[in-house]
Amino acid sequence: MPELPEVETVVNDLRPHVKGQVICDVDVRLEKMIQLSLLKFRQLAIGSKVVQIGRRAKMLLFKLDNGYTLIVHLKMSGQLIYQSSKDVNRGGGHPINHDIHDLPNKYTHITIKFRGGRNLFFNDVRQFGYMTIIANKSLEKFYTEKKLGPEPFDKSFTFEIFLKKLSSHKNSSVKQILLSQTAVVGLGNIYVDEVLFKAGIRPTRRIKSLSRKELKKIYLNIPIILKLAIKKSGTTMQYFRRGDGRTGDMLKFLKVYGRENKQCLRCKTSKIKRIRQGSRSSHYCPKCQQ
């Protein structure tokens, strides 16, 4: 699943091309991927103009000029590709085994059509992603229902708020709660491991075992790691690609994730260990992380 830096990269790649575009039609091939009726979805989308593109947590937000927002969640294998009238692609997500210009294809489940022959294709191999349209006045309620925590770069994400969010999960592992999106949004498996390495904390530690100083280290390193990953256009392990086929460059800057049995880049004496936590893999240095 794309994490915050990958979603932010897709947003940044799409913004200059999609902003200002007017939706003239919507082709929905798989209705389960829109979270409201097809009739309502078409009524709200067609004729509206995209006035801004942003992100909340791991969702892309297309603000429309009719008081509504088109929300896209890529989930495990989603991909958004904008194709101009000149067949130039922008966007990104999970790649598919098709020529990048072979659109639409069998994995294209929704196509947003803009005036002038431009298209936004929503491809999804595993069909877990979705689109929906929410009234702007109902967005906060929607986020609350999703139990989303604060954004890591917002002023509202203070250390005291972070502690308060963690206080009701004292028996949870720090890895588990950081993945939950309730204490802070946008972190997935890769960047939780990287944050905890930089903070010197093992992913298996329970919240109740962490000192205030240790929690402060985690808090301070969350935006540091995410900003670096955004600067490097996200991480490509096997899946993530930008719309023109380019990969994210963060892989070469990862210190623990995907480095099982390799020498720790900090202490240079221990090897990175990989363990299972629930259904996820966790990577850490046995010496540098306590």
C-alpha positions in Angstrom: 0.0 0.0 0.0 1.4 3.4 -0.8 2.2 5.4 2.3 2.0 9.2 2.7 5.1 10.0 0.7 4.0 8.0 -2.3 0.5 9.4 -2.2 1.9 12.9 -1.9 4.1 12.2 -4.9 1.1 11.2 -6.9 -0.7 14.3 -5.8 2.2 16.5 -6.8 2.5 14.8 -10.2 -1.2 15.2 -10.9 -1.8 18.7 -9.6 -0.5 20.8 -12.6 -2.3 18.6 -15.1 -5.7 18.0 -13.4 -6.3 21.3 -11.6 -8.8 23.3 -13.6 -10.1 20.4 -15.7 -13.8 20.0 -16.2 -15.3 16.5 -15.8 -17.5 15.7 -18.8 -18.2 12.0 -18.2 -17.5 9.1 -15.9 -17.1 5.5 -17.0 -17.5 3.1 -14.1 -16.9 -0.5 -15.1 -16.9 -1.9 -11.5 -19.5 -0.3 -9.3 -18.2 -1.8 -6.1 -15.3 0.6 -6.3 -17.5 3.7 -5.8 -18.9 4.1 -2.3 -22.3 5.6 -3.4 -24.8 4.9 -6.1 -23.6 5.2 -9.7 -26.4 7.7 -10.4 -25.4 9.9 -7.5 -21.7 9.6 -8.4 -22.3 10.7 -11.9 -24.6 13.5 -10.9 -22.0 15.0 -8.5 -19.0 14.5 -10.8 -20.2 15.4 -14.3 -20.0 19.1 -15.1 -17.8 20.0 -12.1 -14.4 21.5 -12.2 -11.4 20.3 -10.2 -10.3 23.4 -8.3 -7.6 21.9 -6.1 -5.9 18.6 -5.4 -4.6 17.6 -2.0 -4.2 14.7 0.4 -5.6 13.5 3.8 -3.8 10.6 5.3 -3.3 8.1 2.4 -6.3 9.5 0.4 -6.2 11.8 -2.6 -8.6 14.7 -2.5 -10.0 16.3 -5.6 -11.8 19.4 -4.5 -14.7 20.3 -6.9 -16.3 23.6 -7.6 -19.8 22.4 -6.6 -19.0 22.1 -2.9 -18.0 18.4 -3.0 -14.7 16.5 -2.9 -13.8 13.5 -4.9 -11.9 11.1 -2.7 -9.6 8.3 -4.0 -8.0 5.7 -1.9 -5.4 3.5 -3.7 -5.4 0.8 -1.0 -3.1 -2.2 -1.8 -2.8 -2.0 -5.6 -4.5 1.2 -6.9 -3.0 3.3 -9.6 -4.1 6.7 -10.9 -2.9 7.7 -14.4 -3.7 11.0 -16.0 -3.4 10.9 -19.8 -3.4 14.1 -21.8 -4.7 14.5 -25.3 -1.0 14.0 -26.3 -0.8 10.7 -24.6 1.5 12.0 -21.8 1.0 10.1 -18.5 1.2 11.5 -15.0 0.2 10.2 -11.6 1.3 6.8 -10.3 0.7 4.0 -7.8 0.9 0.3 -8.2 2.2 -0.7 -11.6 0.5 -3.2 -13.9 1.9 -5.5 -16.4 0.8 -3.5 -19.4 2.4 -1.0 -21.6 2.0 2.3 -19.8 0.1 3.7 -22.8 -2.2 0.7 -23.0 -5.1 2.5 -21.4 -7.8 1.7 -20.6 -7.1 -2.0 -20.0 -8.7 -4.9 -18.0 -7.6 -3.3 -14.7 -9.1 0.1 -15.5 -12.3 0.1 -13.4 -13.1 3.8 -13.4 -12.3 6.5 -16.0 -12.8 10.2 -15.2 -13.1 12.0 -18.6 -12.2 15.6 -18.9 -13.0 18.1 -21.7 -10.5 18.1 -24.5 -10.0 14.3 -24.6 -8.1 14.1 -21.3 -8.6 11.1 -19.0 -7.9 10.0 -15.4 -7.7 6.2 -15.2 -8.2 4.4 -11.9 -6.6 1.0 -12.3 -6.6 -1.6 -9.5 -5.4 -5.2 -9.9 -6.8 -6.4 -6.5 -9.9 -4.1 -6.5 -9.5 -2.9 -2.9 -9.3 0.8 -3.8 -12.3 3.1 -4.0 -13.6 6.4 -5.1 -16.4 8.4 -3.4 -17.7 12.0 -3.4 -18.4 13.8 -0.1 -19.8 17.2 0.6 -17.1 19.5 1.9 -19.2 20.2 5.0 -19.2 16.5 5.8 -15.5 15.8 5.3 -14.5 16.1 9.0 -17.3 13.7 9.9 -16.0 11.3 7.3 -12.4 11.5 8.7 -13.7 11.0 12.2 -15.6 7.9 11.2 -12.4 6.6 9.7 -10.7 7.3 13.1 -8.0 9.3 11.4 -5.4 11.0 13.6 -3.7 14.3 12.9 -1.5 15.0 9.9 2.3 14.8 10.7 3.0 18.2 9.3 0.1 20.1 10.9 0.5 22.4 13.8 -2.3 20.4 15.5 0.2 17.5 15.7 1.8 18.5 19.0 3.7 16.2 21.3 0.9 16.5 23.9 -1.7 15.4 21.4 0.6 12.5 20.4 0.8 11.4 24.0 -2.9 11.7 24.4 -3.5 9.5 21.4 -1.1 6.9 22.7 -2.5 6.9 26.2 -5.5 4.6 25.4 -3.2 2.0 23.7 -0.7 1.4 26.5 -0.7 -2.4 25.9 -0.2 -2.1 22.1 3.2 -2.3 20.5 4.6 1.0 19.2 4.7 -0.5 15.7 1.0 -1.5 15.9 -0.2 1.9 17.1 1.8 3.9 14.5 0.4 1.7 11.8 -3.2 2.3 13.0 -3.5 5.9 11.7 -5.1 6.9 15.0 -2.1 8.6 16.6 -0.8 10.1 13.4 -1.7 9.4 9.8 0.4 8.4 6.7 2.8 5.9 8.2 2.9 2.4 6.8 5.3 -0.5 7.3 8.3 1.0 5.6 8.3 4.4 7.4 7.4 3.1 10.8 10.5 0.9 10.7 12.6 3.9 9.6 11.2 6.2 12.2 11.8 3.7 15.0 15.3 3.0 13.8 16.1 6.7 13.8 14.6 7.0 17.3 16.5 3.9 18.6 13.3 2.1 19.6 12.4 -1.6 18.9 9.1 -2.1 17.1 8.0 -4.7 19.6 8.1 -2.3 22.6 4.8 -1.7 24.4 3.6 1.9 24.7 3.6 1.6 28.5 7.3 0.7 28.5 8.4 3.8 26.7 9.6 6.8 28.6 8.6 10.4 27.8 12.0 11.0 26.3 11.7 7.9 24.0 8.2 8.9 22.9 9.6 12.4 22.1 12.2 10.9 19.9 9.6 9.0 18.0 7.4 12.1 17.7 10.2 14.3 16.4 11.4 11.7 13.8 8.0 11.1 12.2 8.0 14.3 10.1 11.8 14.1 9.5 11.5 10.7 7.8 8.3 11.5 5.9 9.7 14.8 4.6 12.8 13.0 3.3 10.7 10.4 1.6 8.6 13.0 -0.1 11.7 14.8 -1.3 12.9 11.5 -2.8 9.4 10.8 -4.4 8.7 7.8 -2.2 10.0 4.3 -2.1 9.9 1.7 -4.9 10.5 -1.8 -3.6 8.5 -3.9 -6.0 5.4 -1.9 -6.8 5.2 1.9 -6.6 5.8 3.8 -9.8 5.1 7.3 -10.9 2.8 7.8 -13.8 5.5 8.1 -16.4 7.1 4.8 -15.1 9.8 6.4 -13.0 10.6 4.9 -9.6 10.8 6.7 -6.2 14.3 7.2 -5.0 13.9 6.7 -1.2 15.0 3.0 -1.4 18.7 4.0 -1.3 18.1 6.0 1.9 16.3 3.3 3.9 18.4 2.2 6.9 16.5 -0.9 8.0 13.5 -1.8 5.9 14.3 -4.5 3.4 17.8 -4.9 4.7 17.5 -8.2 6.6 20.8 -9.8 7.5 22.7 -6.8 6.2 25.2 -4.8 8.3 23.6 -2.0 10.3 24.6 1.3 8.8 24.8 3.0 12.2 26.8 0.6 14.5 28.3 -1.4 11.7 28.6 -4.4 14.0 25.1 -6.0 14.1 23.0 -7.3 11.3 19.4 -6.0 10.6 16.9 -8.5 12.0 13.5 -9.2 10.4 10.6 -10.5 12.5 6.9 -10.9 12.1 4.4 -8.7 14.0 0.9 -9.9 13.2 0.7 -10.0 9.4 3.5 -7.5 9.0 7.3 -7.7 8.8 9.4 -5.5 11.1 13.1 -4.6 10.6 15.4 -3.4 13.3 19.0 -3.4 14.6 19.3 -5.5 17.8 22.1 -3.2 19.0 21.0 0.3 18.1 17.3 -0.2 19.0 16.3 -1.0 22.6 
